[in-house]
Amino acid sequence: MLINKLTQQIEFIIEIDRLKQVIRQTLLTDGTRQENSAEHSWHLAMMAIILSEYAPEGVDLLRAIKMLLIHDLVEIDAGDTFCYDVEVNQSKAVREEQAALRLFGLLPAEQGSELRLLWQEFEARVSVTAKFAAALDRIQPLLHNQQTEGGTWRIHNITRAQVIERMRPVEAGIPELWCFVQQVIEKCVVAGYLH
């Protein structure tokens, strides 16, 4: 039994290495290339640790870190869906649900179920912990776009109104940082990174 369980766990570990091959729209802060989804997830987990003092009461930091590390694993099958691509986003939920079934199904049942529930909690953004994690997922690309002088925004002609709407989960997930986010957006508008 132990051998079979370990075999499943190792198979999952090897499979999730493929997340390093999923390229996102977001540029690295030095602008040299696009980040991959594994780098993105690591960065978010670090942000959760560093910005934990701004987490609302009731946030379970370890649970948030787990969510951030697994939230994009479904992209191994579903691919990264650019947040501003309205058409492709229409099929995102279905594609990601199918990916979750396959990927978390590689694990022993109890572990697979635990990770799938964490992924679903993140996606639903109902718990205070999921809202915190989702807010970080919005802040990270904002910072990257600021550092790359509008990087992805300029490439795709993204507007201030689109960014404000995309950032709304920060207001609910990390209220203490909402003012900071608004300031970053306005600085980007003044600098000409957004219109």
C-alpha positions as CSV (number, residue, x, y, z in Angstrom):
1,M,0.0,0.0,0.0
2,L,2.8,2.4,0.9
3,I,4.6,1.7,-2.3
4,N,1.4,2.5,-4.4
5,K,0.8,5.7,-2.4
6,L,4.4,6.9,-2.9
7,T,4.2,6.0,-6.6
8,Q,1.2,8.2,-7.0
9,Q,2.8,11.0,-5.0
10,I,6.0,10.9,-7.1
11,E,3.9,10.7,-10.3
12,F,2.1,13.9,-9.2
13,I,5.4,15.7,-8.3
14,I,6.9,14.9,-11.7
15,E,3.7,15.9,-13.5
16,I,3.5,19.3,-11.8
17,D,7.0,20.2,-13.0
18,R,5.2,20.9,-16.3
19,L,3.9,24.1,-14.7
20,K,7.3,25.6,-15.4
21,Q,6.5,25.3,-19.1
22,V,3.2,27.4,-18.9
23,I,4.1,30.9,-20.0
24,R,2.0,33.8,-18.7
25,Q,1.5,37.2,-20.3
26,T,3.1,39.0,-17.3
27,L,6.7,40.1,-17.9
28,L,9.4,39.7,-15.3
29,T,10.1,43.0,-13.5
30,D,13.3,43.5,-15.6
31,G,11.2,43.1,-18.8
32,T,13.5,40.4,-20.3
33,R,10.9,37.7,-20.7
34,Q,7.5,36.5,-19.7
35,E,7.2,34.6,-16.4
36,N,6.0,31.1,-16.1
37,S,3.2,29.9,-13.9
38,A,5.5,28.1,-11.4
39,E,7.5,31.4,-10.9
40,H,4.2,33.2,-10.5
41,S,3.0,30.8,-7.8
42,W,6.3,30.9,-5.9
43,H,6.2,34.7,-6.0
44,L,2.7,34.8,-4.6
45,A,3.5,32.4,-1.8
46,M,6.4,34.7,-0.8
47,M,4.1,37.7,-1.0
48,A,1.7,36.0,1.4
49,I,4.5,35.6,3.9
50,I,5.9,39.1,3.5
51,L,2.5,40.9,3.5
52,S,0.9,38.7,6.1
53,E,0.7,41.7,8.6
54,Y,-2.0,43.2,6.2
55,A,-4.1,40.1,6.2
56,P,-7.6,40.6,7.6
57,E,-8.5,38.9,10.8
58,G,-9.2,35.2,10.4
59,V,-6.8,34.5,7.5
60,D,-5.1,31.2,7.8
61,L,-1.6,32.0,6.4
62,L,-0.5,28.4,5.8
63,R,-3.8,27.6,4.0
64,A,-3.3,30.8,1.9
65,I,0.2,29.7,0.9
66,K,-1.1,26.2,0.0
67,M,-3.8,27.8,-2.2
68,L,-1.3,30.1,-3.9
69,L,1.1,27.2,-4.6
70,I,-1.7,25.0,-6.2
71,H,-4.1,27.6,-7.7
72,D,-2.5,27.5,-11.2
73,L,-1.6,23.8,-11.4
74,V,-4.7,23.4,-13.6
75,E,-2.9,25.5,-16.2
76,I,-0.8,22.4,-17.0
77,D,-3.8,21.2,-19.0
78,A,-6.0,24.3,-19.4
79,G,-3.2,26.7,-20.3
80,D,-2.9,30.2,-18.9
81,T,-5.9,32.3,-19.7
82,F,-5.1,36.0,-20.1
83,C,-7.3,37.8,-17.6
84,Y,-8.4,40.5,-20.2
85,D,-9.2,38.1,-23.0
86,V,-13.1,38.0,-22.7
87,E,-13.6,35.4,-25.3
88,V,-11.1,32.8,-24.0
89,N,-12.3,33.4,-20.4
90,Q,-15.8,32.0,-21.4
91,S,-14.4,28.5,-21.5
92,K,-11.9,28.9,-18.6
93,A,-14.0,27.4,-15.8
94,V,-14.8,24.2,-17.8
95,R,-11.2,23.7,-19.0
96,E,-9.8,24.2,-15.5
97,E,-12.4,21.9,-13.8
98,Q,-11.4,19.1,-16.2
99,A,-7.8,19.8,-15.4
100,A,-8.4,19.7,-11.7
101,L,-10.1,16.3,-12.0
102,R,-7.1,14.8,-13.8
103,L,-4.3,16.4,-11.9
104,F,-5.6,16.0,-8.4
105,G,-6.8,12.6,-9.4
106,L,-3.2,11.5,-9.8
107,L,-2.7,11.7,-6.0
108,P,-3.9,9.2,-3.4
109,A,-7.6,10.0,-2.8
110,E,-7.3,11.8,0.5
111,Q,-4.5,14.1,-0.7
112,G,-6.1,14.7,-4.1
113,S,-9.4,15.6,-2.4
114,E,-7.6,18.0,0.0
115,L,-5.8,19.9,-2.8
116,R,-8.9,20.0,-5.0
117,L,-10.9,21.5,-2.2
118,L,-8.2,24.1,-1.6
119,W,-8.3,24.9,-5.4
120,Q,-12.1,25.2,-5.3
121,E,-12.0,27.4,-2.2
122,F,-9.5,29.7,-4.0
123,E,-11.6,29.9,-7.1
124,A,-14.9,30.6,-5.2
125,R,-13.2,33.5,-3.2
126,V,-15.8,33.2,-0.4
127,S,-13.6,32.5,2.7
128,V,-11.5,35.3,4.1
129,T,-8.3,33.2,3.4
130,A,-9.3,32.7,-0.3
131,K,-10.1,36.4,-0.6
132,F,-6.6,37.3,0.8
133,A,-4.9,34.8,-1.6
134,A,-6.9,36.1,-4.6
135,A,-6.0,39.7,-3.8
136,L,-2.3,38.8,-3.8
137,D,-2.9,37.1,-7.2
138,R,-4.1,40.5,-8.5
139,I,-1.4,42.6,-6.9
140,Q,1.6,40.7,-8.3
141,P,0.9,41.4,-12.0
142,L,0.1,45.1,-11.1
143,L,3.5,45.4,-9.6
144,H,5.1,43.7,-12.6
145,N,3.3,46.1,-15.0
146,Q,4.4,49.1,-13.0
147,Q,8.0,47.9,-13.0
148,T,8.0,47.3,-16.7
149,E,6.5,50.7,-17.5
150,G,3.2,49.2,-18.5
151,G,4.6,46.0,-20.0
152,T,1.6,43.7,-20.7
153,W,-0.9,46.6,-20.5
154,R,0.9,48.4,-23.4
155,I,1.2,45.2,-25.4
156,H,-2.6,44.6,-25.2
157,N,-3.8,48.2,-25.0
158,I,-5.3,47.7,-21.5
159,T,-7.1,50.7,-20.0
160,R,-7.2,52.2,-16.5
161,A,-10.8,51.1,-16.2
162,Q,-10.0,47.5,-17.0
163,V,-7.2,47.5,-14.4
164,I,-9.4,49.0,-11.7
165,E,-12.0,46.4,-12.4
166,R,-9.4,43.6,-12.3
167,M,-8.1,44.9,-9.0
168,R,-11.4,45.0,-7.2
169,P,-10.8,41.7,-5.2
170,V,-8.0,43.5,-3.4
171,E,-10.6,45.8,-1.8
172,A,-12.3,42.8,-0.2
173,G,-9.3,40.6,0.3
174,I,-6.8,43.0,1.7
175,P,-8.6,46.2,2.5
176,E,-5.5,47.8,4.0
177,L,-3.7,47.6,0.6
178,W,-6.6,49.0,-1.5
179,C,-5.4,52.6,-1.2
180,F,-1.9,51.5,-2.2
181,V,-3.3,49.7,-5.2
182,Q,-5.2,52.8,-6.3
183,Q,-2.1,54.9,-5.9
184,V,0.0,52.5,-8.0
185,I,-2.7,52.7,-10.8
186,E,-2.8,56.4,-10.7
187,K,1.0,56.7,-10.8
188,C,0.9,54.4,-13.9
189,V,-1.7,56.6,-15.6
190,V,0.4,59.8,-14.9
191,A,3.5,58.1,-16.2
192,G,1.7,57.1,-19.4
193,Y,1.7,53.3,-18.7
194,L,-2.1,53.2,-18.8
195,H,-4.7,55.4,-20.5
